[in-house]
Amino acid sequence: MMQESRTTLTLQSIIVDLVQRGIKKGRDLDAAVLSMVGNTFNQYQGDSFVLVELNDEQILKFFIDDSDQSFWYPRAGVFHFCAYYQHTNNFPLGRCYFIKIGDLISAGRLLKKFFEGLPTPYHESDIEKLTDPGSLPQRIKQYQDTCHNQESLVLKNLFNGRVIETATTKCIYLKTSGCLVCGSIASHYVATTVSDTQDGLMVAFFTCKEHFNEVKSYNSNFDWLCEKLHINVPDIFQSTDMTRDELLAISKEILESDLECEDIAMTSDTITCFRKSRLKIILRMTAPLKYAYMFYDVQGNQLARFDGANHHNDKLEFPPDHFHVAPEIDNNNIRQSFLTGYFPLDIKGINNVINELERHMSNSY
């Protein structure tokens, strides 16, 4: 049976907006719908296809022209005119776009408009056959497994990068079917890394757009997470929500003890120091997690730079953190960085760059 209560105004309004913007091919409109229902797939559990009610005859005509099957059927004195798009290897459910007409004269007019001749009306059992119900459970499982694998791959790549470049050693993934907080469409991932002074723990989860923007307003993603889950921040973790002065003081100690830097000078938001090779290092921390780590040769040329500015996000899988390779030559020559902006966690990646730069410096002498 067709359960029309599944129809959503949101999809209808999106379709209308796309048509107003000049998209009038049924396949293109269906592709846009797929991008939406893919994000809300769980709400269609138990359905064999997605129903989208329309209120514009011309828009239905766009769908009919490109459809895999078009048909009409009467039900309880109401005529339904439908354009059906078959399930594919990429999405397990068909999509049925339809209009309901309550009077016989209007129904006759639409039959003439949409169809040549007078086609035999469909029975609901005919509609169910379009869904290939025998393979439906397997199609759904395969789709869910694929989505899970893709989601897991994104987080795996991020975690592996953090392991290579930072002190991160463990990861917790808070998997939910939607936004971690409200359960709606999960369109953004959030990763936060905290430290117990020796190792880093990455915590990853997905949120809706609204809660993602809320996360960004906090100094620490981890503190936001604890607040939303109504738990106290564990004492063992050094929250990244520390003052700039505290972070600068800790960073100065690390530069002296772990990186063996000397001639250390500090201002309100910057540490400048030198290695024995005379490689100059400048750490700029204008606010927690807003940073730049810069490296200069003895002539004052900037050799490399880590930073978390939002000016190369379109080039990055995990924005905004990135690494500038030879910025004096080409400031747009960047690669993904997995640093966190929390200096105590970032030592490994910084030390890797120092070693590489010093090798080049020694070879050039």
N, C-alpha and C positions, 0 to 999 in steps of 0.2 A: 504494500500500500504506500502511496505517496503521502508523506507526512509534511504538509505545507507549513506547519509551525516552524520548520527549520529555516524558512526563508528569512533573510536579514536585510533590513533597510540599508545597512552600511554598504553592502555589496552593490545594491541598486544605486545608491547615491554616487559611488565610485564610478560605476559604468556611465551614468549620466554625465558626470564631470569629464570623463575621457572622451565621450562623444562630442561634448561642447568644445573640447580642445582639438577636434578634428580626427579622432581615431574612430573609424567607422567600419572596419573589417571585423567580422565575428571572431576570427582566430586571434586577432590582436587583443580584443576585449576579453576573450576567454583566458588568454595568457596572463592578463592583469588580475583576473579573478583567481587564477591558480596561485599567484604570488601571495594573495591574501589568505585563501583557505589553507594553504600549506602551513601558514603560521598559526592557524587556529584548528588544526586537524583534529585535535582531541574532541572538539565539540560535535564532530560528525561521526563519532564512534557509534556503531550500530546502524548507520545509514549505508545504503548501497550506492547512493549518488548524492550530489549536492544540488539542492533546489534553490533557484534564484528567481523570485517573482519580479516582473517588470511592469511598468505602467505606461509604456510608450510603444505604440505599434511599430513605428519606424525602427526603433532600436531592436525590437524582436526580429524584424525583417533582416537587419544586419547579421544577427546570429543565425537565422534560418539559412541565409545564403551560403554560409560557410560550414554548416552543421554536418555531422555524420549521419544524422537522422532527424527529420522533422515530421511531426504528426499532430493529431488533435484527438481529443476524446471528451465525452460528456461525463459529468459526475454530479449527482444530486441536483440536476437542473442547471448546472454551470458548465460552460464549454471552456476547455483548456487547450491553448495553442502553444506548442512546445518546439524548441530547438535543442537537440541532444548532442553532447560532445562526449565521445567515447573515452574511457579510461586509457591510459598509456603506460609505458614502462616507467615513466617518471612520476606518475601520480595514479593511485589505485582506484579512485572514484570517478565516475562520469559526472558531467554537469548538465543540468536540465534548466534552461531558461524558458519562462512561460508567462503568458498573460491569461487572465480569467475574464470571460465575458458572460454576463447573466441573461441576455435576451437573445432570442432566436434571430431577429433581423440583423443585429450587429454581428452575430456569429456567422451568418451567411455571408456578410460583406467581407469578413476577414478570411473566410474559406476561399473566396474568390481572389482576395489580395495575395494570400500567402501560397496557395496551392493551385496547380493546374487541374481542372476537372473537379471532381468531388471524391477525394480519397476516403477509403474506408476508415472509420474511427478505430483508434487503438483501444485495446483492453488493458487494464492495469497489469495483467499477467504478461502481455507483450512488452510492456515497459521493463518489467523485472528481467526479462530475457536479455535485454540490452546490456545489463550489468554483468553478465556472465557470473552468476552467483556462486557457481562451483569453485571458481578460482579466487573469489573475493577475499577469503581469510588469508590465503597465502600472499596475495598482492599487498594487503594491508601490513602483514608482518614484514615483508621485504622492504616496504616503504619505511616503516618505523625503524627497522634495523639500519637502513641507509642513512636516515636522518641522525640516528644516534651515533653512527660511525663518523659522519661528517662533523658533528658537534664535538665528539671526543677528539677527533683529529686536530681541530682548532686548538683545543685546550692542551693537547699533548705537545703540539708545536710550541706553544707559549711556555709550558712548563720546562720542556727540554732546553729552550733558549735561556730561561732563568737559571737552570742548573749549570749551564756552561759559563754564564757571565756573572752570576751572583752567588751568594752563599745559600741560596734556596736548595733545600734537599727533599722536601715533602710537599704534597699537594692534597687538598681536600676539595672535591667537586660536589657542590650542593645541587644535585640534579632535581629539577622540577619540570612539570609539563608546561608551565607558563612562567610568568614573572614570579620571582621568589616571594615577593611581598603580596601582590594582589591577585595573581593567577591569570592575568590577561596576557595578551600576545607578548611573548618574550623576544624582543627584537635586538637587544644589546647584551653583550657579555661584560662582566666586571671581574677583574682579578685584583686581589689585594695580597700583599706579602708582608708578614710580620716576622719579628726576630726575637729569639730568646737569648740574645747576645752572641750566640755561636752559629746557629743555623737559622735559615729562613723557612717559613711555612707559607705556601701560596694557597689561598682560598679563592675558588672561582664559582661564579653563579651567573644566571641570566635574569635580566629585568625587562620591564616594559620601558618605553621611551620616557614616560613621565618620571619613573623612579630612577632611571639612569641619569636624567638631568638633576634630580635631587642628590644623587650620590656625588656628582661633580661639585656640588656646593659645600661639601664637607672637606676638611683638610685631610681626613683619613677615611678611606673606603672601609677599613676594618671597624672603625668606631661607628660608622653608619650602619654596618651590618649588625654589630652587637646591639645597637639601639633598636633596630627594627625587629630583631629576634628576642628582644627584652632579656638580654643577658649582660652580665658585667664583663668588661674587658678583663681577661685573665691577667693576673699580676705578672706571670712569667714572661709575657710578651712586652717588648718595648714598642709601644704604639708609635706610629709615624706622626701622630698628632702631638709632637713636641714643639717647643718654641724654636725659633731660628737660632737663638743664642745657644740653646742646649745642643742643637745639632752641630753647630760650628765648633763648640768645645769638644764634643766627642770626635768629630772629624779631625781636628788638630792633633789629638792624641794618637789617632790611627796613622796619620801622615808621619808622625815622629817615630812611632814604634814599629808599625807594620811595613811602611813603605820607605823608611829610613830617609825621610826628607829633612832638609835643613834650611836655615835662613827663612823661617816661617814668619809671615806678617799677616795680620788680620785687620779687617775693617768691619763695618756693621753687617755686611752680607757677603764678604769675600775672604778667602784664604789664598795667599800666594806663597809658594815654596819652591825649592830646587832640589833636584837629585844630585848626587855626586857627579854625574855625567854633565851637569848644568842644564839638563832638561828642566824647563820651567813648567810648573803646574799651577793653574788657577782654578779654584773651586768657587763658583758663584751660586749662592743659595738665597734667592730673594724672598722665598717663603718655603715652608715644608713642601717637598715634592716639586718645587719649581726651581730648576737647577741648570747649571752648565758646568761641565768639567773640560777644561781647555789645556792644551799642551803646546809649548813653544820651544823653538830651538834658540841657540845663543844669539842669533841675529834678530830675534823677535818675530820670526815667521810662525804663524799658527800652523802646526803640523796636523792636528786632529782635534775633534771636539765631540763630546756627548752632550745632548741636551734634550729637554722634554717640551720644547715649544711646538705649537700646533701649526707649523708652516709647511709640513711635508706629509700630512696625513693621507693624502691621496696615493702616496707611493708605498705606504706601509701596511702590512697585514695587522700589526698590533700598534697602532698609533697611541700616543704621540712620540714615544722615546725613539731616538735615532742617533746615528753616529756619522759625523762628517769626515769623509776621507779627503785629506789634503785640501782644506777649505780655502787656503790662500790661492789655489789654482782654480778650483771650481766649487763654490759653496753649495751647489745643488747635487754634488756627488755624494750621495748618502746611502746607508744601508740600515736595516732594522737593528735597533738596539734593544736589549732585554733588561737594561738597568732599571732601577726603580726610582731613582732620585733620593733614596735614603742611603747616604754614603756608607754607613757600616755594612750594609748588604752588598754594596757595589764594588767592593775592593777587588774581587777576582777579575772582573772585566777591566777595571782600570789598570791593574797590574799587568794583565795580558798586553794592553796597548803600550804601557810603559816599556815593557821588555822588547816589543817589536820596534818601537821608535828608537830605543837606545841601540839596538842592533844596527839599524840603518845609519844612525849617527856615527857609530864606531867605524862602520865600513866606509864612510865618506871622508874620514880623517886621514 
